[in-house]
Amino acid sequence: MTTTNHLSKHTLPEDVSQAIIEMKAQWRESIGDVPELMAQIVSALEKDIQDIEATQKAGKSAWPEVSYHDIANGMVSSETVALIKRRGCVVVREHFSSEQAKQWDRELVEYVERNDFDNQYRGPGDDFFGTLNASRPEIFPIYWSKPQMEARQSERMHHVQCFLNSFWKVESEGKQWFDPSINYIYPDRVRRRPPGTTSNGLGPHTDSGALERWLLPAYQKVFRHILNGDFQKYDPWDAAYRPDVDEYVGGTTKCSAFRTFQGWTALCNIKRDQGVLFTIPLPAAMAYLLIRPLLDDVADEALCGVAPRKVLPIDEQWHSLLLRAKALIPDLNAGDSVWWHCDLIHGVDPVEHQQGWGNVMYIPAAPGCEKNSQYAKRCADDFKAGRSPDDFPEEHYETTWQDRFRWEDLTALGRQNFAAE
């Protein structure tokens, strides 16, 4: 049996507050004039924020859109490419046919019902074990259904993932950091949110590290130009050192892979006013998040609300500038997919009495690097046994389920996704 987070090499400092105080002193010395650096960052972000505000005030979506057909045929315009790079997010229209997506949705329902999921579900964690009366979740902890695996190993998914990987600068600091033509599996779950749902949503945050972004040496290399006070050289699309980043053991947003983009695929039509995903479409906003705690109005041991083993939060008190750029996804059709840069601030809007379903499969882009290859190989063992992958709670519902996708059902591309060939 595998254990969650076993790949992480880092544990939290014994005295987190002291570690933060020492880090701030080192960063201030390295940067020099912190207020001047922040002024440069704010000036650069303000231009994009005003553009986003104007776009949305005109009744348009701030999310760039591209059709799968244009991606597959190399017909995406230079203007669209530039906009995606500036915003750090994109909607891929007709990634899969509406009929295919809706069929997958039906098959997922059949899969969980055939295997009596409602009476098996215990909730994610030891506190729930032994209790069979937990309500059906919105996020279903299943990973190896036929719909999920068919989508992951499809050539259409591969084409989109390679397109997204191409936005990154893969060669820098004298090294190639990943192969954009290879994608490895990062098995995640599905969401099924029924009509009538009332949800508080999920506040704006970033994944893939919170405290880690300030304290870990690999992240300090990722943000090296910011720490040198040279914001003009900072490129949020530079892959240098990102595959070297690990996270603290026990972190809430633990991810054992480097994802160029996070993403999900819609399994039904989804309206933009029904508690949907939003982003702050500013890839360089990470510079603001990193430097904001260094200003004099923040206590020396504080990081603007960041706490051990919690996601990195964005709130009105510290980040009001960024929140002006909040951008909901547009209306989606079944088969469309949405993608956002791994540093991008994102969240989920609240909803009351949701109209229609809100069903998605979470599938990111995890390109060809050693970190991702090693995780994919471990996922292969979990796949064969029907276990939950390492990055997720050890619920392991699918070990005995009928009609689970099998190793022999993999295509050549599917085996490559597991680093099997």
N, C-alpha and C positions, 0 to 999 in steps of 0.2 A: 504494500500500500504506500502510495506517495504521500507526502505531506505538503501542505500549503507553504509557499514562500521559501522552499528549501534552497532555491538558487541564489537568494540574496546573500551578499558577502558582508553586509553592514548591519550593525546594531546601533541603537540610539546611544549617544553619549550619556554617561552616568549623570552628568549635570548639564541638561539642555540649556538652561538659562545662561550658564557661564560660557558654554560653547558659542551661543549667539552673541554675547557681549564681546568675546574675543574675535569672532568673525567680523563683526561690525567695525571693530578697531582696525583690523587688517584691511578691510575693503576701503574704509575712508582714507587710509594712508595710501593705498594703491591708486585710488581714483583721484585724490587731490581735492578739487573743488566739486563737492557733491551737488550743491544747489545749481551750479552751472550745468553739470551733466543732466540733472533732472529737467532743467529748462530746455535743453536740446531735445530730450526725449518728448516732452510735452509739445514742443513746437512741431515736431515731425508727426506725432499722433493726431494733433488737432486738425491737420489738413485732411486726413482720412476720416476722422470723426465727422467733420462738417460735410464731407461728401456723402457719407452714409446717412446722416440726418436729412440732407436735401433729397436723396434718392427716396427715402421712406416717406418724407413729407409729400412727395409727388405721387404717392400711392403705389410705388414700385417696390419690389423685393430687393434687398441689399445682397442677396445670395446670387452669385453667378450661376448660370445654367448652361448645360451642354448636353447634346444628345449622344446616346451610345453610338449611334450610326456614325457621327462625326469623329468620335474617338477611334472607332475600329477602322475607319477609312483615312485617318490622318488629316481630317478636314477641319479641325478646331482652329478658329481664327486667332491671329496673333493678339488681337484686342481682347478676346476671351481669355487667352492664356495669361495676359498681363493682369486682367481683373482677378482671376483666380489667385494669382500670386499675391496680389495686393490684399485680398480679403481673407485668404487662407481657408476658404470653404467653397463647396460647389455642390449643386444638385445635378445628378446624372439622370436625364429623362430616358425612359424606356430602356433602362439598364437590362431589365427582363420584361418580357411581354406581360401585360396585365393578366392574361389567362394563366400563364405559368405561375405568377406570384400568388394568385388566388387559389390555384390548385395546391401549391405548397402550404398555404394557410389551412386548407381543409385537411391535408394529410397530417399536419402537426396536431390538429384537434383529434383526429382518429388515433394518432400515435399515443397521446397522453391518456385518452379514454380507454383504448384497448388495454393499456397497461395499468389501469386503475390508479392513476397518479393522485387523484383527490384523496384517496384513502391511504396513500403512502406518504404524502407530503408532511414533513415534520418541521419545516422552517430551517433557516441556515445557521446552525450552530448547536453546540452541545446542550444548551438550555432547552432546546426544542425536542431533543430526541426522546422518544417514548410517548409523545403526545400526537395523536392522530387527528386532532380536531382543528388544526391550523387552517385558516381560510386559504383558498386558492390564491397564489401570488400573482402579481402583475408580471414580474420577471420570472420566467420558468427556468429552473436550474437543469435544463437538458441541453446536451451538446452533440449527440451523435445520431440524430434523426436523419432520415433520408433527405427531406427538404434542405436541412442545413448543409449536409455534406454535398448534395448535388449543386447547391449554389456556390459553395467554397471551391469546388474543383472544376467549375465550368470555365470554359475559355472566355466567356463574356466577363466574368469576374476578373480573370487574369489580365485581360486587356485594360480594364479600368484601373486595376491596381498598378500596372506598369505605367500607365499614363500619369497617375498620381505620383509615383516614385520619381518620374522625370522632372518634377518641379524642384527637386533637391540637388544641391551641389554635392556630388558624391566624391569628388577628388579635391582634397585640400590638405594642408599641413604635410604634404609629401606622401599621402596615403589615399587609397580608394576605400571608402568606409562601408559601402555596400554595393551589391549588384542590382540595379533597378529592374533587370529583366527576370529576376527570380522573386517569387513570393512564397513565404512559408505560412503554414496554418497558425492562426491564433484563435482556437475554438472558444467562442463565447456563447451566450444564452439567447433566448427569444423573449420578447415582450408580447403579452396578449392583454390588452386593456379593454374591457367590455363597455358597451354603451351604458350610460347612466353613472359612470364613475365620477366621483368627486375626489380630487387629488390636490395636495398642497404643492405639488411639483418638486423641483430640485433647484436650489439656489445656484447662482453663478459660481463656478469653481474651475480649477484645472486639475487634470489627472497626471499620472506618471511623476509623482513626487511632490511633496510640499516642503518640509524642512530640508529634504535632500537638495533642493535647488540652491540653497544657500550654503549648506555644510559639506557636501560631498565633493572631493577633488575633481572627479570626472565632470560634474556639472559646472564647476568653476572653470574648467577648460572650455566647455561648450560656450560659456558666457565670457570668455577671456577678454574680448574687446571692450565689453561694458566695464569689466573690472579694471581695465587700463584707462578708463575714462574716454575711450574713443568710440562713441556711439555710432559715428558715421561708418565704421567698419563692421558693425554688427549686422549679421545676416541670419535671420531666423530660419532660412532654408539651407544653411551650411550644415552638413551632416557630421562635421568633424567632432569626434569624441562621443557622439550620442550613443552609438552601440556599446560604449564602455560603461554606461551609467547603470548602476544597480540601485535598489531602494532598500530602506530600512526594513528589517524583519517585522512583520505584523502590521505593515502599513495598510490603510483602508483602500488605497487605489493601486495596490501592488500590480505591477505588470512586468513579467519576465521577458518581454520582447520589446524591440524598438519598433514602434509603429510610426510610419511617415504620416499616415492619416488614420484617424478613427472614423468609423462609419457604420451605417445600418441601411438595410434594404426594406422598403415598405411592402407589406403583404396585403394591404388593403388601401383604399382611398383614405387620405388623411387631410383634414382641413386645418389651416394655419391657426384658427382660433380655438382649437380643441386640445389645449394643454400639450403643445408640441415643443420640440427642441428649439433652442435659440443659441446663438453664439454672440460673442463680442468679436466681430470679424477684423481683428487687428493682430496679425502674427507678431509684430514687434512689441505688443503690449507687455510681454514678459519683461522687457527692460524696465518698464514703469513699475511692475510688481516687485522686481528685485531691489530697485533703488529707493522706492517709497519708504521702507522702514529705516533707512539711513538718515532721514531728515530729522531735525531737532524736536519735532512734536511727537515723536514715538519713543517710548521708554527703551533704554539700552538693551533690555532683555526680551523685547517684544518684536514681533514680525507682522504687525497689522492683522492680528487674529489667527495667524498660523499656529497650530498646536500639534504635538506629537500624535501620530497615527490618525490624523484627520486629513481630509482633502484640503487643498489650498483655497480658502474662501475669498470672494470678492464682494465688498459691501460698500454701502453709500458713504460711510464714515471716512474710509481711506481711499476709495477708488471711484469717486463720483464721476470723474472725467471719463473713465472707460465705460461706465454704465450708460452713458449717453448714446453709445453705439450699439446697444442691444438690437439684435436682428432675428426675428422669427423666420423659420423656414417658410417657403411659399406652400400653397396647396400642393399635395402630392397625389399621384395616382399609384395604384398597385404596380410594383415593378420598378418604380423610381428608387434611386438610392441617394443618400446624403453623406457628405464627407467633410471632415474638418481637421486641420493641422494639429499635430499632437500637443502643441503648446497653447492652443486656442482656448480662451475662456468660453464655457458653455454651461447650459442648464436646461431645465424643463419648466415651462410655464404652468401655473396652476390651472385647474379646470373644475367647473361645477356641472354635474349632470351631463357628462360628455355625450355628444351626439355621434353615433357611429363607433366603429371599432378603432383601436389604435395598435396595430400589430406589426412588429418588425423583427428582423433577424440582425443581430449584431455581427458584422464582419468587417474587420479593419484591413489595412494594408501593412504587412510586415515583411520588409524586403530581405534580400539575400545577404545576410551577414552571419558571422559565427554565433553571435548571441541568439539570433532567431533560429538558426539551424539546430543548436543544442536544445532549445526549448521544444521545437517541433518534434525532435526525436523522442523526447520524453512524452510528449503528447501522443505519439504513436502507441506507446505502451498503454496509456490510459484509454485510447480509442479501442484497442483490441480487447480490453477488459471491460469496457463500458463505464469506466470510472470518470468522475469529475476531474478536469485538468488541475494542475498544481496551483494555479493562481486563484482558484475559487474554493469555497467551502467544500469539505469532504462529505458531500451528500450521497454521491454514487448511486443514484436511483436506477440508472440504466443497465446495471450489470446483468440483470436477468430479464430485461425487457424483450418482448417479441418485436420483430421487424426493425431492429436496430441496423443501421448501415454497417456493412462488414468490410474488412480489409480487401477481400477479393472483389468488392464492388468498385474499388478505386480505379480511375483511369491512370494513364501515365502521368498526367498533370497532377492528379490527386496524390500519387505516390511522391512526386517531387515536392508537393506542399509539405509532406512529412519528412523531407530530407532523406527519403528512402532510395533515391536514385538521382 
